[in-house]
């Protein structure tokens, strides 16, 4: 694993995203977690443990194929890094398309430019409105009773 400075890390991440986009396949895995500077496990004796530093860092890792990158981001640089990272991810993920329809399934109907408009004149019958012309493709399955009850309890409703 290669430990890089934040600016160099973002540049290498951009290369990984561009390589993934050029191949039109592959996955770029990104992880982010708190890092306190320790490289060894905590000792069992509390007296022998060194004091933790007040400023924690963030450990950022990226894996693309067999390529692994990592960086430590301090608290002071974290906002700047996240802004640059989010802009990079928006650019890198801009070409993700919709999933292809599996063979044997019907293609969803193409939307026309007038599909989003609703005619408000009272003379138009309901059969010509766009809402009546759209057919539902699939209905959602009924919720599982145990899950519905747990959700209701979380929201504070009586079951």
N, C-alpha and C positions, 0 to 999 in steps of 0.2 A: 504494500500500500504506500502510495506516494503522498507525503504531507506537503501541502502547498500553501502559499500566502493566499488570502481571499481573492485578490484581483487575478492572480494566475489560475486559481481554482475555477473562477467564472469563465475564463478564457478556455480552459480545458473542457469544462462542461459544455460550452458552446460547440466545441469540436465534436464531442460525443453526440450531441443532439443532431448536428448536421450530418454526421456519419450515419446515424440511425435513420434520418429522413432520406438520405440519398439511397440507402439500401431498401427503403420502404418496408423494413422489418427490423426486429430487434427491440430490446427493452433497455431502458435506462432507469436504474433503481436509485432512489434518493432517500437517504435517512438523515435525521437531524436529532440530536439529543444533547442533554446537559453534560458538560465535561468539567470536572473539578481539578484537572491537572495530574491526577494519580495515574501511574502506569502499572502499579502493583496493587494487589488486594489490600483491604484494610487489615491492620494487625488486630489480633484478638484483645490485646492489652490496650486499654484506652490511654494509659499513661505513655506508652511508647509511640502512639500515633502523633504525627506532626499536625500542627494546626492547619485547618483549611483556610485557603486564601479567601478574602472577602469578595473578590471579583471572579465570578464564575465565567466559564466560556461555553461556547456551543460547538460541539463536534459535528461536522457535516461530512457525509460520505456519499460518493457516487460510484456505482458499478455499471459498466457497460461491457458486456462480453467478459473478456479476461482482464480488462483494464479497470483499475481501482484507484480512486482519488479521494483524498480527505483534506480537511482544513479545520483549523481552530479559529473561531470567530469570537472576539471579546465583546463584552456588553456594550461598549461604546461604539463599536463598528457594526453591531447587529442590525440596526434600522437601515443603514446605508446598504448593507449586504442584502437584506431582504427586498429592498426596492429594486436593486440591480438583478437579483435572482428572479423576482416575479416578472420583470420585463423580459428577461431571457427565456423564461418558461413560456410566456405568452407567445413569443416569437417562435420558439422551438416546437410548440404544440399547435401552431396555427394550421398545419396541413393535415390534421387528423380528420378523416372523413367518417361518415356514418358506416356502421357495420354492413357488410354485404348480406343480402337476403339469401338464406339457405335454399338449395334447390328443392322444389316441390311446394314452396310457400308462395303466396301471391304477393306481387309487388304492391306497395301502397300507391294509391291513386296520386297522380301528379297534381299539384296545386296550381290553379290558374290565378291570374292577377286579381280577378274579381271575387275570389273565394273569401277574402277577409272583409268584404263590404257587405253591409246589410241594407236592403231596400226598405225604407221606412214608409213608403206610400201605402195607404190602407186598401187600395184597389188590387194589390198583388195577392194572389192566393198563397196559402201555406205550402202548396206543392211545388211552387217555383222558388221558394226561398232556399238559400244555401244550407241552412240548418237541416231542412228536411231531406236534402239531396245527399248528405253525408251519411254513410252507413257505418256503424261501429264494427271494427275488425275483430276484437276479442273483448270479452268482459273479464274483469279481474276476479280471481277466486275469492271465496268468502273467507274472512279472517278466522284464524284458529281461535277457539273459545278461550284457551289458556292465555294466549298472547293478548287478546282483546281485554281480558280481565286484568292482566298485569298493566297494560297501558292505561286503563281506566283508573287503577289504584294510584298510579304515578301522577295522574292529573288531578287526583283528589275527589274523584267521583265514586259514589257508592255502587257496588256491583250487585 
